[in-house]
């Protein structure tokens, strides 16, 4: 699709160009294209690996607390079902209410944990992406690229993939 857009842009430029400027069209007919596999930037760079380790350490306590809360809920639920037949009605109602409240609390904490974790990961991805944007511009100028694609690349010749070069520069 990107190649089709480039071809359309080149064709439009060719139609609007004056006959006196055929030499200016030659570079446009053979555009230098590069692309970046952004997902690799968020997995393979040192910054991404360091961020993942920091996030794991930062959220380990909450993950453990949530796991313990769900284990407690599971144990209390099993205990309730074991004791259900011998409990009188007020005690059964009280324990059901406690289980429901505990379940709601556990779900609320798990949702808050996942939201905070996702937010933290997005902040780190944004940092990497911002630095990558600057480096992509530098690489594009150095390699005299006309365009750099980073989303929606279905296939590309391996020679135009600048991801490895970008990862090396991000890791410096």
Backbone as a printed PyTorch tensor [residue, N CA C, xyz], in Angstrom:
tensor([[[  0.8260,  -1.1800,   0.0000],
         [  0.0000,   0.0000,   0.0000],
         [  0.8740,   1.2490,   0.0000]],

        [[  1.9390,   1.2290,   0.8030],
         [  2.8330,   2.3740,   0.8530],
         [  3.4860,   2.5890,  -0.5040]],

        [[  3.8790,   1.4840,  -1.1520],
         [  4.4870,   1.6000,  -2.4850],
         [  3.4840,   2.1930,  -3.4680]],

        [[  2.2210,   1.8090,  -3.3200],
         [  1.1930,   2.3550,  -4.1930],
         [  1.0400,   3.8520,  -3.9600]],

        [[  1.1000,   4.2860,  -2.7060],
         [  1.0200,   5.7110,  -2.4060],
         [  2.2150,   6.4610,  -2.9840]],

        [[  3.3850,   5.8680,  -2.8880],
         [  4.5820,   6.5020,  -3.4510],
         [  4.4420,   6.6200,  -4.9630]],

        [[  3.9810,   5.5430,  -5.5990],
         [  3.8080,   5.5670,  -7.0540],
         [  2.7930,   6.6160,  -7.4590]],

        [[  1.6900,   6.7410,  -6.6830],
         [  0.6800,   7.7570,  -6.9880],
         [  1.2660,   9.1530,  -6.8490]],

        [[  2.0580,   9.3540,  -5.7980],
         [  2.6720,  10.6610,  -5.5880],
         [  3.6470,  10.9780,  -6.7170]],

        [[  4.4110,   9.9980,  -7.1590],
         [  5.3620,  10.1920,  -8.2520],
         [  4.6150,  10.4890,  -9.5440]],

        [[  3.5310,   9.7500,  -9.7820],
         [  2.7430,   9.9720, -10.9950],
         [  2.1290,  11.3680, -10.9780]],

        [[  1.6440,  11.8040,  -9.8290],
         [  1.0510,  13.1350,  -9.7300],
         [  2.1140,  14.2050,  -9.9670]],

        [[  3.3060,  13.9670,  -9.4350],
         [  4.3980,  14.9070,  -9.6300],
         [  4.7870,  14.9560, -11.1130]],

        [[  4.8070,  13.8140, -11.7590],
         [  5.1780,  13.7500, -13.1740],
         [  4.1550,  14.4790, -14.0370]],

        [[  2.8550,  14.3820, -13.6720],
         [  1.8190,  15.0360, -14.4720],
         [  1.8700,  16.5510, -14.3230]],

        [[  2.2480,  17.0150, -13.1210],
         [  2.2590,  18.4570, -12.9010],
         [  3.6040,  19.0950, -13.2370]],

        [[  4.6060,  18.3080, -13.5070],
         [  5.9440,  18.8500, -13.8010],
         [  5.9670,  19.4520, -15.1980]],

        [[  6.7950,  20.4530, -15.3170],
         [  6.9240,  21.0910, -16.6280],
         [  7.8970,  20.2890, -17.4900]],

        [[  7.7760,  20.3550, -18.8180],
         [  8.6850,  19.6180, -19.6870],
         [ 10.1280,  20.1020, -19.5540]],

        [[ 10.3410,  21.2850, -19.0200],
         [ 11.6910,  21.8300, -18.9120],
         [ 12.4640,  21.2290, -17.7430]],

        [[ 11.7920,  20.4370, -16.9090],
         [ 12.4620,  19.9130, -15.7170],
         [ 12.4710,  18.3870, -15.6650]],

        [[ 12.8660,  17.6840, -16.7360],
         [ 12.8730,  16.2290, -16.6770],
         [ 13.9590,  15.6840, -15.7520]],

        [[ 15.0330,  16.4140, -15.5380],
         [ 16.1170,  15.9240, -14.6900],
         [ 15.7020,  15.8700, -13.2250]],

        [[ 14.7570,  16.7080, -12.8250],
         [ 14.3260,  16.7100, -11.4240],
         [ 13.4500,  15.5070, -11.1080]],

        [[ 12.9230,  14.8550, -12.1120],
         [ 12.0550,  13.7060, -11.8840],
         [ 12.8320,  12.4140, -11.6790]],

        [[ 14.0490,  12.3500, -12.1530],
         [ 14.8110,  11.1120, -12.0690],
         [ 14.9430,  10.5960, -10.6420]],

        [[ 15.3000,  11.4150,  -9.6530],
         [ 15.3910,  10.8820,  -8.2940],
         [ 14.0370,  10.4130,  -7.7750]],

        [[ 12.9780,  11.0620,  -8.1670],
         [ 11.6550,  10.6860,  -7.6720],
         [ 11.1970,   9.3490,  -8.2410]],

        [[ 11.6940,   8.9830,  -9.4020],
         [ 11.2710,   7.7310, -10.0050],
         [ 11.9430,   6.5290,  -9.3420]],

        [[ 13.0470,   6.7340,  -8.6820],
         [ 13.7330,   5.6940,  -7.9270],
         [ 13.8850,   6.1400,  -6.4780]],

        [[ 12.7890,   6.1910,  -5.7630],
         [ 12.8780,   6.7010,  -4.3920],
         [ 13.6480,   5.7340,  -3.4920]],

        [[ 14.3870,   6.3030,  -2.5590],
         [ 15.0760,   5.5120,  -1.5520],
         [ 14.1330,   5.3750,  -0.3650]],

        [[ 13.7890,   4.1340,  -0.0660],
         [ 12.8000,   3.8620,   0.9720],
         [ 13.4510,   3.0350,   2.0690]],

        [[ 13.0930,   3.3370,   3.3010],
         [ 13.5120,   2.5340,   4.4430],
         [ 12.2950,   2.2570,   5.2980]],

        [[ 12.3800,   1.2420,   6.1090],
         [ 11.2760,   0.9920,   7.0330],
         [ 11.8170,   0.5060,   8.3600]],

        [[ 10.9940,   0.6410,   9.3920],
         [ 11.3690,   0.2700,  10.7510],
         [ 10.2910,  -0.6510,  11.3130]],

        [[ 10.7130,  -1.7430,  11.9180],
         [  9.7910,  -2.6450,  12.6140],
         [  9.7400,  -2.1410,  14.0580]],

        [[  8.7290,  -1.3320,  14.3520],
         [  8.6760,  -0.6570,  15.6460],
         [  8.5910,  -1.6280,  16.8180]],

        [[  7.9310,  -2.7320,  16.6430],
         [  7.7920,  -3.6880,  17.7560],
         [  9.1610,  -4.1800,  18.2200]],

        [[ 10.0850,  -4.3220,  17.2950],
         [ 11.4350,  -4.7490,  17.6780],
         [ 12.1120,  -3.7090,  18.5640]],

        [[ 11.8160,  -2.4430,  18.3370],
         [ 12.4110,  -1.3900,  19.1590],
         [ 11.9710,  -1.5250,  20.6150]],

        [[ 10.7330,  -1.9590,  20.8110],
         [ 10.1720,  -2.0620,  22.1570],
         [ 10.5140,  -3.3830,  22.8400]],

        [[ 11.2240,  -4.2640,  22.1130],
         [ 11.5880,  -5.5620,  22.6800],
         [ 13.1000,  -5.7510,  22.7130]],

        [[ 13.7860,  -5.3790,  21.6550],
         [ 15.1940,  -5.7410,  21.4870],
         [ 16.2040,  -4.7130,  21.9770]],

        [[ 15.7980,  -3.4680,  22.1780],
         [ 16.7800,  -2.4600,  22.5860],
         [ 17.1130,  -2.5890,  24.0690]],

        [[ 18.2830,  -2.1090,  24.4270],
         [ 18.6780,  -2.1290,  25.8410],
         [ 17.7190,  -1.2980,  26.6830]],

        [[ 17.2780,  -0.1700,  26.1450],
         [ 16.3480,   0.6890,  26.8800],
         [ 15.0460,  -0.0570,  27.1700]],

        [[ 14.5680,  -0.8240,  26.2000],
         [ 13.3290,  -1.5840,  26.3950],
         [ 13.5190,  -2.6830,  27.4300]],

        [[ 14.6510,  -3.3610,  27.3550],
         [ 14.9220,  -4.4330,  28.3220],
         [ 15.0710,  -3.8660,  29.7340]],

        [[ 15.7550,  -2.7370,  29.8570],
         [ 15.9170,  -2.1010,  31.1680],
         [ 14.5720,  -1.6220,  31.7070]],

        [[ 13.7540,  -1.0760,  30.8340],
         [ 12.4260,  -0.6080,  31.2550],
         [ 11.5720,  -1.7850,  31.7190]],

        [[ 11.6130,  -2.8870,  30.9810],
         [ 10.8400,  -4.0640,  31.3860],
         [ 11.2770,  -4.5670,  32.7540]],

        [[ 12.5870,  -4.6120,  32.9840],
         [ 13.0940,  -5.0700,  34.2830],
         [ 12.6590,  -4.1200,  35.3970]],

        [[ 12.7360,  -2.8230,  35.1490],
         [ 12.3380,  -1.8400,  36.1540],
         [ 10.8420,  -1.9290,  36.4470]],

        [[ 10.0460,  -2.1170,  35.4040],
         [  8.5930,  -2.2300,  35.5880],
         [  8.2540,  -3.4960,  36.3670]],

        [[  8.9080,  -4.6010,  36.0460],
         [  8.6660,  -5.8420,  36.7880],
         [  8.9890,  -5.6540,  38.2650]],

        [[ 10.1100,  -5.0270,  38.5470],
         [ 10.4910,  -4.7950,  39.9400],
         [  9.5050,  -3.8490,  40.6250]],

        [[  9.0990,  -2.8240,  39.9110],
         [  8.1780,  -1.8300,  40.4590],
         [  6.8100,  -2.4300,  40.7930]],

        [[  6.3460,  -3.3460,  39.9700],
         [  5.0050,  -3.8960,  40.1340],
         [  4.9790,  -5.2710,  40.7990]],

        [[  6.1320,  -5.7940,  41.1630],
         [  6.1940,  -7.1380,  41.7530],
         [  5.3920,  -7.2270,  43.0520]],

        [[  5.4940,  -6.2170,  43.8900],
         [  4.7690,  -6.2250,  45.1590],
         [  3.2620,  -6.2520,  44.9690]],

        [[  2.7840,  -5.4430,  44.0570],
         [  1.3370,  -5.4150,  43.7910],
         [  0.8630,  -6.7240,  43.1720]],

        [[  1.6810,  -7.2910,  42.2820],
         [  1.3130,  -8.5620,  41.6550],
         [  1.2220,  -9.6540,  42.7160]],

        [[  2.1720,  -9.6620,  43.6230],
         [  2.1750, -10.6660,  44.6900],
         [  0.9770, -10.4660,  45.6130]],

        [[  0.6830,  -9.2220,  45.9800],
         [ -0.4620,  -8.9330,  46.8550],
         [ -1.7710,  -9.3610,  46.1910]],

        [[ -1.8900,  -9.0990,  44.8940],
         [ -3.1060,  -9.5140,  44.1720],
         [ -3.2230, -11.0350,  44.1280]],

        [[ -2.1170, -11.7190,  43.8740],
         [ -2.1320, -13.1840,  43.8330],
         [ -2.5360, -13.7440,  45.1940]],

        [[ -2.0060, -13.1580,  46.2590],
         [ -2.3630, -13.6140,  47.6050],
         [ -3.8330, -13.3560,  47.9020]],

        [[ -4.3510, -12.2240,  47.4470],
         [ -5.7610, -11.8960,  47.6620],
         [ -6.6710, -12.8930,  46.9360]],

        [[ -6.3100, -13.2370,  45.6980],
         [ -7.1150, -14.2060,  44.9550],
         [ -7.0030, -15.6070,  45.5690]],

        [[ -5.8410, -15.9490,  46.0910],
         [ -5.6790, -17.2400,  46.7710],
         [ -6.5560, -17.2790,  48.0170]],

        [[ -6.5380, -16.1810,  48.7690],
         [ -7.3880, -16.0940,  49.9680],
         [ -8.8590, -16.2230,  49.5830]],

        [[ -9.2710, -15.5410,  48.5440],
         [-10.6580, -15.6120,  48.0830],
         [-11.0210, -17.0360,  47.6860]],

        [[-10.1340, -17.6880,  46.9470],
         [-10.3760, -19.0700,  46.5240],
         [-10.5050, -19.9940,  47.7430]],

        [[ -9.6330, -19.8270,  48.7270],
         [ -9.6810, -20.6660,  49.9310],
         [-10.9510, -20.4150,  50.7390]],

        [[-11.3200, -19.1420,  50.9010],
         [-12.5460, -18.8300,  51.6490],
         [-13.7900, -19.3330,  50.9270]],

        [[-13.7810, -19.2660,  49.6110],
         [-14.9130, -19.7760,  48.8300],
         [-15.0320, -21.2880,  49.0000]],

        [[-13.9220, -21.9790,  48.9250],
         [-13.9370, -23.4370,  49.1160],
         [-14.4130, -23.7790,  50.5260]],

        [[-13.9360, -23.0160,  51.5150],
         [-14.3510, -23.2470,  52.9020],
         [-15.8500, -23.0150,  53.0680]],

        [[-16.3590, -21.9660,  52.4210],
         [-17.7850, -21.6720,  52.4950],
         [-18.6110, -22.8300,  51.9280]],

        [[-18.2240, -23.3350,  50.7700],
         [-18.9890, -24.4250,  50.1690],
         [-18.8930, -25.7090,  50.9950]],

        [[-17.7780, -25.9210,  51.6690],
         [-17.6580, -27.0780,  52.5620],
         [-18.5760, -26.9380,  53.7720]],

        [[-18.6990, -25.7110,  54.3000],
         [-19.4600, -25.4660,  55.5280],
         [-20.9110, -25.0850,  55.2660]],

        [[-21.2810, -24.8560,  54.0330],
         [-22.5970, -24.3050,  53.7010],
         [-23.7500, -25.0960,  54.3180]],

        [[-23.6910, -26.3980,  54.3180],
         [-24.7870, -27.2340,  54.8100],
         [-24.9730, -27.1520,  56.3240]],

        [[-23.8850, -26.8670,  57.0400],
         [-23.9930, -26.8590,  58.5020],
         [-24.1780, -25.4540,  59.0780]],

        [[-24.0960, -24.4170,  58.2490],
         [-24.2480, -23.0410,  58.7270],
         [-25.7110, -22.6720,  58.8490]],

        [[-26.0300, -21.8820,  59.8700],
         [-27.4070, -21.3760,  59.9540],
         [-27.5410, -20.2220,  58.9550]],

        [[-28.7570, -19.8290,  58.6680],
         [-29.0400, -18.8600,  57.5980],
         [-28.3380, -17.5140,  57.8090]],

        [[-28.3690, -16.9120,  58.9950],
         [-27.6830, -15.6130,  59.1500],
         [-26.1670, -15.7150,  58.8960]],

        [[-25.5490, -16.8040,  59.3650],
         [-24.1030, -16.9840,  59.1510],
         [-23.8030, -17.2180,  57.6740]],

        [[-24.6320, -17.9740,  57.0040],
         [-24.4580, -18.2390,  55.5650],
         [-24.5570, -16.9280,  54.7810]],

        [[-25.5440, -16.1070,  55.1250],
         [-25.7450, -14.8230,  54.4580],
         [-24.5530, -13.8940,  54.7070]],

        [[-24.0610, -13.8450,  55.9530],
         [-22.9250, -12.9940,  56.3030],
         [-21.6750, -13.4070,  55.5200]],

        [[-21.4070, -14.7020,  55.4560],
         [-20.2040, -15.1780,  54.7540],
         [-20.3190, -14.9680,  53.2410]],

        [[-21.5340, -15.1280,  52.6970],
         [-21.7290, -14.8630,  51.2630],
         [-21.4350, -13.3980,  50.9580]],

        [[-21.9180, -12.5240,  51.8320],
         [-21.6880, -11.0830,  51.6630],
         [-20.1790, -10.7840,  51.7550]],

        [[-19.5010, -11.3840,  52.7170],
         [-18.0490, -11.1980,  52.8420],
         [-17.3180, -11.6830,  51.5920]],

        [[-17.7310, -12.8310,  51.0710],
         [-17.0990, -13.3510,  49.8480],
         [-17.3410, -12.4240,  48.6630]],

        [[-18.5760, -11.9250,  48.5520],
         [-18.8990, -11.0180,  47.4510],
         [-18.0610,  -9.7350,  47.5590]],

        [[-17.9680,  -9.1880,  48.7720],
         [-17.1840,  -7.9680,  48.9780],
         [-15.6990,  -8.2100,  48.6810]],

        [[-15.1950,  -9.3430,  49.1330],
         [-13.7920,  -9.6810,  48.8870],
         [-13.5340,  -9.8720,  47.3900]],

        [[-14.4670, -10.5110,  46.7090],
         [-14.3250, -10.7160,  45.2610],
         [-14.3210,  -9.3800,  44.5220]],

        [[-15.2290,  -8.4820,  44.8930],
         [-15.2740,  -7.1630,  44.2610],
         [-13.9860,  -6.3880,  44.5170]],

        [[-13.4860,  -6.4740,  45.7550],
         [-12.2410,  -5.7950,  46.1050],
         [-11.0730,  -6.3600,  45.2870]],

        [[-11.0110,  -7.6900,  45.1680],
         [ -9.9340,  -8.3320,  44.4130],
         [ -9.9990,  -7.9380,  42.9380]],

        [[-11.1880,  -7.9320,  42.3700],
         [-11.3350,  -7.5460,  40.9640],
         [-10.9590,  -6.0770,  40.7570]],

        [[-11.3880,  -5.2110,  41.6770],
         [-11.0600,  -3.7890,  41.5780],
         [ -9.5400,  -3.5840,  41.6330]],

        [[ -8.8760,  -4.2710,  42.5470],
         [ -7.4290,  -4.1450,  42.6650],
         [ -6.7160,  -4.7000,  41.4390]],

        [[ -7.2210,  -5.7940,  40.8830],
         [ -6.6020,  -6.3790,  39.6870],
         [ -6.7470,  -5.4350,  38.4870]],

        [[ -7.9070,  -4.8160,  38.3470],
         [ -8.1240,  -3.8670,  37.2470],
         [ -7.2140,  -2.6470,  37.4180]],

        [[ -7.1180,  -2.1370,  38.6350],
         [ -6.2490,  -0.9830,  38.8930],
         [ -4.7910,  -1.3390,  38.6130]],

        [[ -4.3940,  -2.5500,  38.9970],
         [ -3.0270,  -3.0190,  38.7460],
         [ -2.7480,  -3.0820,  37.2440]],

        [[ -3.6620,  -3.6970,  36.4960],
         [ -3.4660,  -3.8160,  35.0430],
         [ -3.4270,  -2.4490,  34.3670]],

        [[ -4.3130,  -1.5300,  34.8060],
         [ -4.3180,  -0.1880,  34.2260],
         [ -3.0120,   0.5510,  34.5080]],

        [[ -2.5390,   0.4730,  35.7420],
         [ -1.2840,   1.1420,  36.1050],
         [ -0.1020,   0.5350,  35.3530]],

        [[ -0.0930,  -0.7840,  35.2320],
         [  0.9790,  -1.4690,  34.5080],
         [  0.9740,  -1.0630,  33.0380]],

        [[ -0.1880,  -1.0480,  32.4220],
         [ -0.3010,  -0.6530,  31.0160],
         [  0.1400,   0.7960,  30.8250]],

        [[ -0.2720,   1.6640,  31.7280],
         [  0.1250,   3.0690,  31.6370],
         [  1.6440,   3.2020,  31.7310]],

        [[  2.2310,   2.5030,  32.6730],
         [  3.6860,   2.5690,  32.8790],
         [  4.4320,   2.0540,  31.6450]],

        [[  3.9380,   0.9510,  31.0610],
         [  4.5660,   0.4230,  29.8430],
         [  4.4420,   1.4160,  28.6950]],

        [[  3.2960,   2.0670,  28.5840],
         [  3.1060,   3.0490,  27.5120],
         [  4.0230,   4.2500,  27.6760]],

        [[  4.2500,   4.6730,  28.9230],
         [  5.1730,   5.7820,  29.1720],
         [  6.5760,   5.4080,  28.6840]],

        [[  7.0140,   4.2040,  29.0050],
         [  8.3460,   3.7600,  28.5770],
         [  8.4180,   3.6150,  27.0570]],

        [[  7.3590,   3.0840,  26.4430],
         [  7.3390,   2.9650,  24.9800],
         [  7.4050,   4.3480,  24.3300]],

        [[  6.7030,   5.3090,  24.9100],
         [  6.7300,   6.6640,  24.3610],
         [  8.1350,   7.2610,  24.4300]],

        [[  8.8550,   6.9860,  25.5210],
         [ 10.2360,   7.4750,  25.6320],
         [ 11.1130,   6.8920,  24.5250]],

        [[ 10.9850,   5.5950,  24.3290],
         [ 11.7820,   4.9280,  23.2900],
         [ 11.3870,   5.4530,  21.9120]],

        [[ 10.0860,   5.6030,  21.6830],
         [  9.6010,   6.0750,  20.3830],
         [ 10.0760,   7.4920,  20.0850]],

        [[ 10.0880,   8.3460,  21.0950],
         [ 10.5340,   9.7220,  20.8820],
         [ 12.0170,   9.7610,  20.5050]],

        [[ 12.8050,   8.9940,  21.2070],
         [ 14.2410,   8.9300,  20.8760],
         [ 14.4360,   8.3130,  19.4870]],

        [[ 13.6340,   7.3080,  19.1690],
         [ 13.7250,   6.6570,  17.8580],
         [ 13.3830,   7.6360,  16.7400]],

        [[ 12.3800,   8.5010,  16.9510],
         [ 12.0100,   9.4630,  15.9190],
         [ 13.2080,  10.3590,  15.5430]],

        [[ 13.9090,  10.8180,  16.5560],
         [ 15.0780,  11.6690,  16.3100],
         [ 16.1390,  10.8920,  15.5220]],

        [[ 16.4060,   9.6630,  15.9520],
         [ 17.4250,   8.8520,  15.2860],
         [ 17.0050,   8.4420,  13.8760]],

        [[ 15.7220,   8.2050,  13.6740],
         [ 15.2340,   7.8680,  12.3260],
         [ 15.5110,   9.0290,  11.3740]],

        [[ 15.2740,  10.2360,  11.8410],
         [ 15.5650,  11.4140,  10.9980],
         [ 17.0420,  11.4710,  10.6470]],

        [[ 17.8950,  11.2080,  11.6290],
         [ 19.3390,  11.2340,  11.3730],
         [ 19.7360,  10.1390,  10.3870]],

        [[ 19.2310,   8.9290,  10.5870],
         [ 19.5570,   7.8170,   9.6830],
         [ 19.0480,   8.1110,   8.2750]],

        [[ 17.8480,   8.6630,   8.1810],
         [ 17.2780,   8.9760,   6.8680],
         [ 18.1490,   9.9870,   6.1270]],

        [[ 18.6370,  10.9830,   6.8420],
         [ 19.5210,  11.9730,   6.1960],
         [ 20.8560,  11.3470,   5.8030]],

        [[ 21.4400,  10.5450,   6.7040],
         [ 22.7320,   9.9160,   6.4250],
         [ 22.6440,   8.9680,   5.2290]],

        [[ 21.5720,   8.1770,   5.1790],
         [ 21.4120,   7.1880,   4.1050],
         [ 20.7000,   7.7620,   2.8840]],

        [[ 20.3910,   9.0580,   2.9320],
         [ 19.7070,   9.7510,   1.8420],
         [ 18.4020,   9.0480,   1.4510]],

        [[ 17.6200,   8.7320,   2.4680],
         [ 16.3280,   8.0930,   2.2380],
         [ 15.2860,   9.1630,   1.9340]],

        [[ 14.3760,   8.8400,   1.0330],
         [ 13.2970,   9.7670,   0.6940],
         [ 12.1210,   9.6100,   1.6520]],

        [[ 11.9300,   8.3990,   2.1330],
         [ 10.7920,   8.1260,   3.0100],
         [ 11.1430,   6.9480,   3.9130]],

        [[ 10.6370,   7.0020,   5.1410],
         [ 10.8060,   5.8970,   6.0830],
         [  9.4170,   5.4960,   6.5600]],

        [[  9.0840,   4.2410,   6.3940],
         [  7.7830,   3.7120,   6.8040],
         [  7.9480,   2.9550,   8.1110]],

        [[  6.9300,   3.0150,   8.9580],
         [  7.0370,   2.2780,  10.2040],
         [  5.7620,   1.5500,  10.5910]],

        [[  4.6980,   1.7390,   9.8930],
         [  3.4640,   1.0020,  10.1730],
         [  2.9080,   0.4710,   8.8680]],

        [[  2.3030,  -0.6800,   8.9400],
         [  1.5970,  -1.2000,   7.7910],
         [  2.4750,  -1.7420,   6.6820]],

        [[  3.7110,  -2.0700,   6.9640],
         [  4.5890,  -2.6490,   5.9450],
         [  4.2990,  -4.1450,   5.8990]],

        [[  3.7190,  -4.5970,   4.8180],
         [  3.3920,  -6.0120,   4.6850],
         [  4.5950,  -6.8260,   4.2240]],

        [[  5.3650,  -6.2550,   3.3690],
         [  6.5740,  -6.9210,   2.8840],
         [  7.5410,  -5.8450,   2.4300]],

        [[  8.8110,  -6.1080,   2.6280],
         [  9.8360,  -5.1980,   2.1380],
         [ 11.1140,  -5.9860,   1.8870]],

        [[ 11.8750,  -5.5370,   0.9200],
         [ 13.1630,  -6.1510,   0.6360],
         [ 14.0510,  -5.9380,   1.8500]],

        [[ 14.7500,  -6.9680,   2.3120],
         [ 15.5660,  -6.8470,   3.5280],
         [ 16.5560,  -5.6930,   3.5000]],

        [[ 17.0200,  -5.3040,   2.3620],
         [ 18.0020,  -4.2330,   2.2740],
         [ 17.4890,  -2.8710,   2.7060]],

        [[ 16.1820,  -2.6720,   2.7340],
         [ 15.6670,  -1.3590,   3.1100],
         [ 15.2260,  -1.2990,   4.5680]],

        [[ 15.3770,  -2.3900,   5.3020],
         [ 15.0300,  -2.4160,   6.7240],
         [ 16.1510,  -1.7320,   7.5070]],

        [[ 15.8370,  -0.6160,   8.1440],
         [ 16.8360,   0.1150,   8.9230],
         [ 16.6810,  -0.1380,  10.4210]],

        [[ 15.8770,  -1.1120,  10.7900],
         [ 15.6190,  -1.3840,  12.2060],
         [ 16.8910,  -1.7400,  12.9600]],

        [[ 17.7320,  -2.6150,  12.3970],
         [ 18.9700,  -2.9990,  13.0860],
         [ 19.8700,  -1.7880,  13.3300]],

        [[ 19.9840,  -0.9400,  12.3390],
         [ 20.8050,   0.2630,  12.4760],
         [ 20.2270,   1.1600,  13.5770]],

        [[ 18.9140,   1.2810,  13.6070],
         [ 18.2570,   2.1020,  14.6130],
         [ 18.4480,   1.5170,  16.0140]],

        [[ 18.3240,   0.2040,  16.1410],
         [ 18.5290,  -0.4450,  17.4480],
         [ 19.9560,  -0.2060,  17.9290]],

        [[ 20.9240,  -0.3400,  17.0280],
         [ 22.3270,  -0.0940,  17.4280],
         [ 22.5020,   1.3330,  17.9390]],

        [[ 21.8820,   2.3050,  17.2650],
         [ 22.0250,   3.6900,  17.6940],
         [ 21.2490,   3.9620,  18.9870]],

        [[ 20.1030,   3.3340,  19.1530],
         [ 19.3640,   3.4890,  20.4020],
         [ 20.1420,   2.9180,  21.5770]],

        [[ 20.8920,   1.8540,  21.3420],
         [ 21.6480,   1.1950,  22.4050],
         [ 22.9380,   1.9210,  22.7670]],

        [[ 23.3100,   2.9220,  21.9930],
         [ 24.5480,   3.6570,  22.2930],
         [ 24.3270,   4.6090,  23.4490]]])
